[in-house]
Amino acid sequence: MQIREISVTIHEKRNHPYAYGNYDCEVRLTAALGEEDDGREDDCIDELADTARANVLAELDAWEDGVIQEHELQERINRIGNRISDLGWRYGNEDFEDRVLAILDEIELLPEEMRDKFIKELDLGVKESKSKEKDIPF
């Protein structure tokens, strides 16, 4: 009997790094064998399986990296928002300017298309902080 075609299927799951659930990935590859492959069927199967496995792992890694990047971005956004909100009662403190600069540093780590929104929020937060200082009678 001569084998003229081989197929391999590789399937793996990876758990979501932050939530309940997982991501499934499956790759099925088929190859036609030629006369030059006679007697090498096992090697051809291994090569095809290695190629499929590499594709599955690359897909899973790309998915996981995307999930982690999205999670880190959301944490950074939340941290910036909290820090801007925290400015309200800090104006006049000696560390106010350092806090504003730290927020600006954090904003610089955001994707470029998001920066303007947070710079405007920071500017508004600083202006509100300044106006609150005037309202404090002492």
Chimera marker file (.cmm) of the C-alpha trace (Angstrom):
<marker_set name="trace">
<marker id="1" x="0.000" y="0.000" z="0.000" r="1" g="1" b="0" radius="0.5"/>
<marker id="2" x="1.271" y="3.425" z="-0.893" r="1" g="1" b="0" radius="0.5"/>
<marker id="3" x="0.273" y="6.529" z="1.015" r="1" g="1" b="0" radius="0.5"/>
<marker id="4" x="-0.260" y="9.477" z="-1.325" r="1" g="1" b="0" radius="0.5"/>
<marker id="5" x="-1.830" y="11.989" z="1.042" r="1" g="1" b="0" radius="0.5"/>
<marker id="6" x="-1.486" y="12.769" z="4.729" r="1" g="1" b="0" radius="0.5"/>
<marker id="7" x="-3.579" y="14.991" z="6.979" r="1" g="1" b="0" radius="0.5"/>
<marker id="8" x="-2.873" y="16.163" z="10.502" r="1" g="1" b="0" radius="0.5"/>
<marker id="9" x="-5.058" y="18.136" z="12.875" r="1" g="1" b="0" radius="0.5"/>
<marker id="10" x="-3.683" y="19.961" z="15.881" r="1" g="1" b="0" radius="0.5"/>
<marker id="11" x="-6.080" y="21.402" z="18.431" r="1" g="1" b="0" radius="0.5"/>
<marker id="12" x="-5.198" y="23.236" z="21.614" r="1" g="1" b="0" radius="0.5"/>
<marker id="13" x="-6.960" y="25.386" z="24.188" r="1" g="1" b="0" radius="0.5"/>
<marker id="14" x="-5.531" y="28.181" z="26.239" r="1" g="1" b="0" radius="0.5"/>
<marker id="15" x="-7.140" y="29.585" z="29.358" r="1" g="1" b="0" radius="0.5"/>
<marker id="16" x="-8.084" y="33.242" z="29.403" r="1" g="1" b="0" radius="0.5"/>
<marker id="17" x="-5.481" y="35.005" z="31.590" r="1" g="1" b="0" radius="0.5"/>
<marker id="18" x="-7.990" y="37.214" z="33.429" r="1" g="1" b="0" radius="0.5"/>
<marker id="19" x="-11.448" y="35.708" z="33.079" r="1" g="1" b="0" radius="0.5"/>
<marker id="20" x="-13.236" y="32.408" z="33.119" r="1" g="1" b="0" radius="0.5"/>
<marker id="21" x="-13.085" y="30.831" z="29.691" r="1" g="1" b="0" radius="0.5"/>
<marker id="22" x="-10.623" y="29.762" z="27.074" r="1" g="1" b="0" radius="0.5"/>
<marker id="23" x="-9.636" y="30.138" z="23.460" r="1" g="1" b="0" radius="0.5"/>
<marker id="24" x="-9.689" y="27.160" z="21.109" r="1" g="1" b="0" radius="0.5"/>
<marker id="25" x="-7.478" y="26.937" z="18.074" r="1" g="1" b="0" radius="0.5"/>
<marker id="26" x="-7.321" y="24.161" z="15.531" r="1" g="1" b="0" radius="0.5"/>
<marker id="27" x="-5.281" y="23.737" z="12.366" r="1" g="1" b="0" radius="0.5"/>
<marker id="28" x="-5.736" y="20.973" z="9.832" r="1" g="1" b="0" radius="0.5"/>
<marker id="29" x="-3.078" y="20.504" z="7.167" r="1" g="1" b="0" radius="0.5"/>
<marker id="30" x="-3.091" y="18.090" z="4.237" r="1" g="1" b="0" radius="0.5"/>
<marker id="31" x="-0.142" y="17.280" z="2.020" r="1" g="1" b="0" radius="0.5"/>
<marker id="32" x="0.194" y="15.202" z="-1.119" r="1" g="1" b="0" radius="0.5"/>
<marker id="33" x="3.149" y="12.836" z="-1.094" r="1" g="1" b="0" radius="0.5"/>
<marker id="34" x="5.279" y="12.303" z="-4.143" r="1" g="1" b="0" radius="0.5"/>
<marker id="35" x="7.450" y="9.393" z="-5.189" r="1" g="1" b="0" radius="0.5"/>
<marker id="36" x="10.422" y="11.075" z="-3.500" r="1" g="1" b="0" radius="0.5"/>
<marker id="37" x="8.567" y="10.634" z="-0.181" r="1" g="1" b="0" radius="0.5"/>
<marker id="38" x="8.286" y="6.831" z="-0.434" r="1" g="1" b="0" radius="0.5"/>
<marker id="39" x="9.533" y="5.350" z="2.828" r="1" g="1" b="0" radius="0.5"/>
<marker id="40" x="9.471" y="8.780" z="4.527" r="1" g="1" b="0" radius="0.5"/>
<marker id="41" x="5.794" y="8.820" z="5.439" r="1" g="1" b="0" radius="0.5"/>
<marker id="42" x="6.469" y="9.008" z="9.182" r="1" g="1" b="0" radius="0.5"/>
<marker id="43" x="8.908" y="11.885" z="8.682" r="1" g="1" b="0" radius="0.5"/>
<marker id="44" x="6.370" y="13.695" z="6.490" r="1" g="1" b="0" radius="0.5"/>
<marker id="45" x="3.678" y="13.275" z="9.137" r="1" g="1" b="0" radius="0.5"/>
<marker id="46" x="6.034" y="14.652" z="11.809" r="1" g="1" b="0" radius="0.5"/>
<marker id="47" x="6.984" y="17.640" z="9.628" r="1" g="1" b="0" radius="0.5"/>
<marker id="48" x="3.351" y="18.411" z="8.849" r="1" g="1" b="0" radius="0.5"/>
<marker id="49" x="2.377" y="18.051" z="12.517" r="1" g="1" b="0" radius="0.5"/>
<marker id="50" x="5.236" y="20.360" z="13.567" r="1" g="1" b="0" radius="0.5"/>
<marker id="51" x="4.085" y="22.969" z="11.049" r="1" g="1" b="0" radius="0.5"/>
<marker id="52" x="0.479" y="22.724" z="12.257" r="1" g="1" b="0" radius="0.5"/>
<marker id="53" x="1.558" y="22.892" z="15.908" r="1" g="1" b="0" radius="0.5"/>
<marker id="54" x="3.690" y="25.981" z="15.224" r="1" g="1" b="0" radius="0.5"/>
<marker id="55" x="0.692" y="27.662" z="13.581" r="1" g="1" b="0" radius="0.5"/>
<marker id="56" x="-1.603" y="26.803" z="16.491" r="1" g="1" b="0" radius="0.5"/>
<marker id="57" x="0.896" y="28.065" z="19.062" r="1" g="1" b="0" radius="0.5"/>
<marker id="58" x="1.465" y="31.284" z="17.099" r="1" g="1" b="0" radius="0.5"/>
<marker id="59" x="-2.298" y="31.890" z="16.976" r="1" g="1" b="0" radius="0.5"/>
<marker id="60" x="-2.706" y="31.199" z="20.701" r="1" g="1" b="0" radius="0.5"/>
<marker id="61" x="0.256" y="33.434" z="21.582" r="1" g="1" b="0" radius="0.5"/>
<marker id="62" x="-1.109" y="36.264" z="19.429" r="1" g="1" b="0" radius="0.5"/>
<marker id="63" x="-4.534" y="35.940" z="21.081" r="1" g="1" b="0" radius="0.5"/>
<marker id="64" x="-3.064" y="35.899" z="24.594" r="1" g="1" b="0" radius="0.5"/>
<marker id="65" x="-0.773" y="38.862" z="23.864" r="1" g="1" b="0" radius="0.5"/>
<marker id="66" x="-3.773" y="40.823" z="22.592" r="1" g="1" b="0" radius="0.5"/>
<marker id="67" x="-5.811" y="40.014" z="25.702" r="1" g="1" b="0" radius="0.5"/>
<marker id="68" x="-2.937" y="41.030" z="27.984" r="1" g="1" b="0" radius="0.5"/>
<marker id="69" x="-2.322" y="44.279" z="26.075" r="1" g="1" b="0" radius="0.5"/>
<marker id="70" x="-6.022" y="45.168" z="26.211" r="1" g="1" b="0" radius="0.5"/>
<marker id="71" x="-6.111" y="44.418" z="29.953" r="1" g="1" b="0" radius="0.5"/>
<marker id="72" x="-3.020" y="46.533" z="30.616" r="1" g="1" b="0" radius="0.5"/>
<marker id="73" x="-4.457" y="49.380" z="28.531" r="1" g="1" b="0" radius="0.5"/>
<marker id="74" x="-7.698" y="49.292" z="30.497" r="1" g="1" b="0" radius="0.5"/>
<marker id="75" x="-5.763" y="49.308" z="33.782" r="1" g="1" b="0" radius="0.5"/>
<marker id="76" x="-3.734" y="52.306" z="32.598" r="1" g="1" b="0" radius="0.5"/>
<marker id="77" x="-6.908" y="54.150" z="31.555" r="1" g="1" b="0" radius="0.5"/>
<marker id="78" x="-8.495" y="53.464" z="34.948" r="1" g="1" b="0" radius="0.5"/>
<marker id="79" x="-5.329" y="54.565" z="36.763" r="1" g="1" b="0" radius="0.5"/>
<marker id="80" x="-5.180" y="57.827" z="34.780" r="1" g="1" b="0" radius="0.5"/>
<marker id="81" x="-8.839" y="58.531" z="35.474" r="1" g="1" b="0" radius="0.5"/>
<marker id="82" x="-8.381" y="57.882" z="39.188" r="1" g="1" b="0" radius="0.5"/>
<marker id="83" x="-5.312" y="60.095" z="39.351" r="1" g="1" b="0" radius="0.5"/>
<marker id="84" x="-7.085" y="62.924" z="37.533" r="1" g="1" b="0" radius="0.5"/>
<marker id="85" x="-10.046" y="62.630" z="39.921" r="1" g="1" b="0" radius="0.5"/>
<marker id="86" x="-7.638" y="62.662" z="42.853" r="1" g="1" b="0" radius="0.5"/>
<marker id="87" x="-6.205" y="66.017" z="41.766" r="1" g="1" b="0" radius="0.5"/>
<marker id="88" x="-9.296" y="67.901" z="42.955" r="1" g="1" b="0" radius="0.5"/>
<marker id="89" x="-8.257" y="68.195" z="46.560" r="1" g="1" b="0" radius="0.5"/>
<marker id="90" x="-4.501" y="68.317" z="45.985" r="1" g="1" b="0" radius="0.5"/>
<marker id="91" x="-4.045" y="71.687" z="44.297" r="1" g="1" b="0" radius="0.5"/>
<marker id="92" x="-1.739" y="73.809" z="46.360" r="1" g="1" b="0" radius="0.5"/>
<marker id="93" x="0.056" y="70.797" z="47.823" r="1" g="1" b="0" radius="0.5"/>
<marker id="94" x="3.762" y="70.811" z="47.146" r="1" g="1" b="0" radius="0.5"/>
<marker id="95" x="3.521" y="67.560" z="45.172" r="1" g="1" b="0" radius="0.5"/>
<marker id="96" x="0.698" y="68.731" z="42.877" r="1" g="1" b="0" radius="0.5"/>
<marker id="97" x="2.977" y="69.485" z="39.934" r="1" g="1" b="0" radius="0.5"/>
<marker id="98" x="4.776" y="66.140" z="40.345" r="1" g="1" b="0" radius="0.5"/>
<marker id="99" x="1.426" y="64.349" z="40.287" r="1" g="1" b="0" radius="0.5"/>
<marker id="100" x="0.393" y="66.154" z="37.107" r="1" g="1" b="0" radius="0.5"/>
<marker id="101" x="3.718" y="65.245" z="35.472" r="1" g="1" b="0" radius="0.5"/>
<marker id="102" x="3.291" y="61.604" z="36.532" r="1" g="1" b="0" radius="0.5"/>
<marker id="103" x="-0.150" y="61.568" z="34.917" r="1" g="1" b="0" radius="0.5"/>
<marker id="104" x="1.323" y="63.064" z="31.740" r="1" g="1" b="0" radius="0.5"/>
<marker id="105" x="3.972" y="60.334" z="31.718" r="1" g="1" b="0" radius="0.5"/>
<marker id="106" x="1.222" y="57.729" z="32.008" r="1" g="1" b="0" radius="0.5"/>
<marker id="107" x="-0.758" y="59.376" z="29.197" r="1" g="1" b="0" radius="0.5"/>
<marker id="108" x="2.303" y="59.199" z="26.931" r="1" g="1" b="0" radius="0.5"/>
<marker id="109" x="2.138" y="55.384" z="27.226" r="1" g="1" b="0" radius="0.5"/>
<marker id="110" x="-1.362" y="55.323" z="25.725" r="1" g="1" b="0" radius="0.5"/>
<marker id="111" x="-1.945" y="54.773" z="22.020" r="1" g="1" b="0" radius="0.5"/>
<marker id="112" x="-1.592" y="58.071" z="20.184" r="1" g="1" b="0" radius="0.5"/>
<marker id="113" x="-5.268" y="58.260" z="19.210" r="1" g="1" b="0" radius="0.5"/>
<marker id="114" x="-6.286" y="58.206" z="22.903" r="1" g="1" b="0" radius="0.5"/>
<marker id="115" x="-3.854" y="60.789" z="24.252" r="1" g="1" b="0" radius="0.5"/>
<marker id="116" x="-5.742" y="63.980" z="23.351" r="1" g="1" b="0" radius="0.5"/>
<marker id="117" x="-8.841" y="62.849" z="25.231" r="1" g="1" b="0" radius="0.5"/>
<marker id="118" x="-6.902" y="62.278" z="28.440" r="1" g="1" b="0" radius="0.5"/>
<marker id="119" x="-4.823" y="65.432" z="28.085" r="1" g="1" b="0" radius="0.5"/>
<marker id="120" x="-8.091" y="67.383" z="27.865" r="1" g="1" b="0" radius="0.5"/>
<marker id="121" x="-9.413" y="65.546" z="30.943" r="1" g="1" b="0" radius="0.5"/>
<marker id="122" x="-6.184" y="66.329" z="32.805" r="1" g="1" b="0" radius="0.5"/>
<marker id="123" x="-6.395" y="69.993" z="31.798" r="1" g="1" b="0" radius="0.5"/>
<marker id="124" x="-9.982" y="70.126" z="33.025" r="1" g="1" b="0" radius="0.5"/>
<marker id="125" x="-8.965" y="68.389" z="36.279" r="1" g="1" b="0" radius="0.5"/>
<marker id="126" x="-6.194" y="70.927" z="36.884" r="1" g="1" b="0" radius="0.5"/>
<marker id="127" x="-8.569" y="73.833" z="36.194" r="1" g="1" b="0" radius="0.5"/>
<marker id="128" x="-11.173" y="72.378" z="38.568" r="1" g="1" b="0" radius="0.5"/>
<marker id="129" x="-8.489" y="71.898" z="41.228" r="1" g="1" b="0" radius="0.5"/>
<marker id="130" x="-7.451" y="75.522" z="40.923" r="1" g="1" b="0" radius="0.5"/>
<marker id="131" x="-11.044" y="76.692" z="41.239" r="1" g="1" b="0" radius="0.5"/>
<marker id="132" x="-11.600" y="74.553" z="44.335" r="1" g="1" b="0" radius="0.5"/>
<marker id="133" x="-8.619" y="76.172" z="46.045" r="1" g="1" b="0" radius="0.5"/>
<marker id="134" x="-10.344" y="79.554" z="45.758" r="1" g="1" b="0" radius="0.5"/>
<marker id="135" x="-13.470" y="78.147" z="47.445" r="1" g="1" b="0" radius="0.5"/>
<marker id="136" x="-11.627" y="76.987" z="50.554" r="1" g="1" b="0" radius="0.5"/>
<marker id="137" x="-11.945" y="79.670" z="53.259" r="1" g="1" b="0" radius="0.5"/>
<marker id="138" x="-8.863" y="79.770" z="55.512" r="1" g="1" b="0" radius="0.5"/>
<link id1="1" id2="2" r="1" g="1" b="0" radius="0.2"/>
<link id1="2" id2="3" r="1" g="1" b="0" radius="0.2"/>
<link id1="3" id2="4" r="1" g="1" b="0" radius="0.2"/>
<link id1="4" id2="5" r="1" g="1" b="0" radius="0.2"/>
<link id1="5" id2="6" r="1" g="1" b="0" radius="0.2"/>
<link id1="6" id2="7" r="1" g="1" b="0" radius="0.2"/>
<link id1="7" id2="8" r="1" g="1" b="0" radius="0.2"/>
<link id1="8" id2="9" r="1" g="1" b="0" radius="0.2"/>
<link id1="9" id2="10" r="1" g="1" b="0" radius="0.2"/>
<link id1="10" id2="11" r="1" g="1" b="0" radius="0.2"/>
<link id1="11" id2="12" r="1" g="1" b="0" radius="0.2"/>
<link id1="12" id2="13" r="1" g="1" b="0" radius="0.2"/>
<link id1="13" id2="14" r="1" g="1" b="0" radius="0.2"/>
<link id1="14" id2="15" r="1" g="1" b="0" radius="0.2"/>
<link id1="15" id2="16" r="1" g="1" b="0" radius="0.2"/>
<link id1="16" id2="17" r="1" g="1" b="0" radius="0.2"/>
<link id1="17" id2="18" r="1" g="1" b="0" radius="0.2"/>
<link id1="18" id2="19" r="1" g="1" b="0" radius="0.2"/>
<link id1="19" id2="20" r="1" g="1" b="0" radius="0.2"/>
<link id1="20" id2="21" r="1" g="1" b="0" radius="0.2"/>
<link id1="21" id2="22" r="1" g="1" b="0" radius="0.2"/>
<link id1="22" id2="23" r="1" g="1" b="0" radius="0.2"/>
<link id1="23" id2="24" r="1" g="1" b="0" radius="0.2"/>
<link id1="24" id2="25" r="1" g="1" b="0" radius="0.2"/>
<link id1="25" id2="26" r="1" g="1" b="0" radius="0.2"/>
<link id1="26" id2="27" r="1" g="1" b="0" radius="0.2"/>
<link id1="27" id2="28" r="1" g="1" b="0" radius="0.2"/>
<link id1="28" id2="29" r="1" g="1" b="0" radius="0.2"/>
<link id1="29" id2="30" r="1" g="1" b="0" radius="0.2"/>
<link id1="30" id2="31" r="1" g="1" b="0" radius="0.2"/>
<link id1="31" id2="32" r="1" g="1" b="0" radius="0.2"/>
<link id1="32" id2="33" r="1" g="1" b="0" radius="0.2"/>
<link id1="33" id2="34" r="1" g="1" b="0" radius="0.2"/>
<link id1="34" id2="35" r="1" g="1" b="0" radius="0.2"/>
<link id1="35" id2="36" r="1" g="1" b="0" radius="0.2"/>
<link id1="36" id2="37" r="1" g="1" b="0" radius="0.2"/>
<link id1="37" id2="38" r="1" g="1" b="0" radius="0.2"/>
<link id1="38" id2="39" r="1" g="1" b="0" radius="0.2"/>
<link id1="39" id2="40" r="1" g="1" b="0" radius="0.2"/>
<link id1="40" id2="41" r="1" g="1" b="0" radius="0.2"/>
<link id1="41" id2="42" r="1" g="1" b="0" radius="0.2"/>
<link id1="42" id2="43" r="1" g="1" b="0" radius="0.2"/>
<link id1="43" id2="44" r="1" g="1" b="0" radius="0.2"/>
<link id1="44" id2="45" r="1" g="1" b="0" radius="0.2"/>
<link id1="45" id2="46" r="1" g="1" b="0" radius="0.2"/>
<link id1="46" id2="47" r="1" g="1" b="0" radius="0.2"/>
<link id1="47" id2="48" r="1" g="1" b="0" radius="0.2"/>
<link id1="48" id2="49" r="1" g="1" b="0" radius="0.2"/>
<link id1="49" id2="50" r="1" g="1" b="0" radius="0.2"/>
<link id1="50" id2="51" r="1" g="1" b="0" radius="0.2"/>
<link id1="51" id2="52" r="1" g="1" b="0" radius="0.2"/>
<link id1="52" id2="53" r="1" g="1" b="0" radius="0.2"/>
<link id1="53" id2="54" r="1" g="1" b="0" radius="0.2"/>
<link id1="54" id2="55" r="1" g="1" b="0" radius="0.2"/>
<link id1="55" id2="56" r="1" g="1" b="0" radius="0.2"/>
<link id1="56" id2="57" r="1" g="1" b="0" radius="0.2"/>
<link id1="57" id2="58" r="1" g="1" b="0" radius="0.2"/>
<link id1="58" id2="59" r="1" g="1" b="0" radius="0.2"/>
<link id1="59" id2="60" r="1" g="1" b="0" radius="0.2"/>
<link id1="60" id2="61" r="1" g="1" b="0" radius="0.2"/>
<link id1="61" id2="62" r="1" g="1" b="0" radius="0.2"/>
<link id1="62" id2="63" r="1" g="1" b="0" radius="0.2"/>
<link id1="63" id2="64" r="1" g="1" b="0" radius="0.2"/>
<link id1="64" id2="65" r="1" g="1" b="0" radius="0.2"/>
<link id1="65" id2="66" r="1" g="1" b="0" radius="0.2"/>
<link id1="66" id2="67" r="1" g="1" b="0" radius="0.2"/>
<link id1="67" id2="68" r="1" g="1" b="0" radius="0.2"/>
<link id1="68" id2="69" r="1" g="1" b="0" radius="0.2"/>
<link id1="69" id2="70" r="1" g="1" b="0" radius="0.2"/>
<link id1="70" id2="71" r="1" g="1" b="0" radius="0.2"/>
<link id1="71" id2="72" r="1" g="1" b="0" radius="0.2"/>
<link id1="72" id2="73" r="1" g="1" b="0" radius="0.2"/>
<link id1="73" id2="74" r="1" g="1" b="0" radius="0.2"/>
<link id1="74" id2="75" r="1" g="1" b="0" radius="0.2"/>
<link id1="75" id2="76" r="1" g="1" b="0" radius="0.2"/>
<link id1="76" id2="77" r="1" g="1" b="0" radius="0.2"/>
<link id1="77" id2="78" r="1" g="1" b="0" radius="0.2"/>
<link id1="78" id2="79" r="1" g="1" b="0" radius="0.2"/>
<link id1="79" id2="80" r="1" g="1" b="0" radius="0.2"/>
<link id1="80" id2="81" r="1" g="1" b="0" radius="0.2"/>
<link id1="81" id2="82" r="1" g="1" b="0" radius="0.2"/>
<link id1="82" id2="83" r="1" g="1" b="0" radius="0.2"/>
<link id1="83" id2="84" r="1" g="1" b="0" radius="0.2"/>
<link id1="84" id2="85" r="1" g="1" b="0" radius="0.2"/>
<link id1="85" id2="86" r="1" g="1" b="0" radius="0.2"/>
<link id1="86" id2="87" r="1" g="1" b="0" radius="0.2"/>
<link id1="87" id2="88" r="1" g="1" b="0" radius="0.2"/>
<link id1="88" id2="89" r="1" g="1" b="0" radius="0.2"/>
<link id1="89" id2="90" r="1" g="1" b="0" radius="0.2"/>
<link id1="90" id2="91" r="1" g="1" b="0" radius="0.2"/>
<link id1="91" id2="92" r="1" g="1" b="0" radius="0.2"/>
<link id1="92" id2="93" r="1" g="1" b="0" radius="0.2"/>
<link id1="93" id2="94" r="1" g="1" b="0" radius="0.2"/>
<link id1="94" id2="95" r="1" g="1" b="0" radius="0.2"/>
<link id1="95" id2="96" r="1" g="1" b="0" radius="0.2"/>
<link id1="96" id2="97" r="1" g="1" b="0" radius="0.2"/>
<link id1="97" id2="98" r="1" g="1" b="0" radius="0.2"/>
<link id1="98" id2="99" r="1" g="1" b="0" radius="0.2"/>
<link id1="99" id2="100" r="1" g="1" b="0" radius="0.2"/>
<link id1="100" id2="101" r="1" g="1" b="0" radius="0.2"/>
<link id1="101" id2="102" r="1" g="1" b="0" radius="0.2"/>
<link id1="102" id2="103" r="1" g="1" b="0" radius="0.2"/>
<link id1="103" id2="104" r="1" g="1" b="0" radius="0.2"/>
<link id1="104" id2="105" r="1" g="1" b="0" radius="0.2"/>
<link id1="105" id2="106" r="1" g="1" b="0" radius="0.2"/>
<link id1="106" id2="107" r="1" g="1" b="0" radius="0.2"/>
<link id1="107" id2="108" r="1" g="1" b="0" radius="0.2"/>
<link id1="108" id2="109" r="1" g="1" b="0" radius="0.2"/>
<link id1="109" id2="110" r="1" g="1" b="0" radius="0.2"/>
<link id1="110" id2="111" r="1" g="1" b="0" radius="0.2"/>
<link id1="111" id2="112" r="1" g="1" b="0" radius="0.2"/>
<link id1="112" id2="113" r="1" g="1" b="0" radius="0.2"/>
<link id1="113" id2="114" r="1" g="1" b="0" radius="0.2"/>
<link id1="114" id2="115" r="1" g="1" b="0" radius="0.2"/>
<link id1="115" id2="116" r="1" g="1" b="0" radius="0.2"/>
<link id1="116" id2="117" r="1" g="1" b="0" radius="0.2"/>
<link id1="117" id2="118" r="1" g="1" b="0" radius="0.2"/>
<link id1="118" id2="119" r="1" g="1" b="0" radius="0.2"/>
<link id1="119" id2="120" r="1" g="1" b="0" radius="0.2"/>
<link id1="120" id2="121" r="1" g="1" b="0" radius="0.2"/>
<link id1="121" id2="122" r="1" g="1" b="0" radius="0.2"/>
<link id1="122" id2="123" r="1" g="1" b="0" radius="0.2"/>
<link id1="123" id2="124" r="1" g="1" b="0" radius="0.2"/>
<link id1="124" id2="125" r="1" g="1" b="0" radius="0.2"/>
<link id1="125" id2="126" r="1" g="1" b="0" radius="0.2"/>
<link id1="126" id2="127" r="1" g="1" b="0" radius="0.2"/>
<link id1="127" id2="128" r="1" g="1" b="0" radius="0.2"/>
<link id1="128" id2="129" r="1" g="1" b="0" radius="0.2"/>
<link id1="129" id2="130" r="1" g="1" b="0" radius="0.2"/>
<link id1="130" id2="131" r="1" g="1" b="0" radius="0.2"/>
<link id1="131" id2="132" r="1" g="1" b="0" radius="0.2"/>
<link id1="132" id2="133" r="1" g="1" b="0" radius="0.2"/>
<link id1="133" id2="134" r="1" g="1" b="0" radius="0.2"/>
<link id1="134" id2="135" r="1" g="1" b="0" radius="0.2"/>
<link id1="135" id2="136" r="1" g="1" b="0" radius="0.2"/>
<link id1="136" id2="137" r="1" g="1" b="0" radius="0.2"/>
<link id1="137" id2="138" r="1" g="1" b="0" radius="0.2"/>
</marker_set>
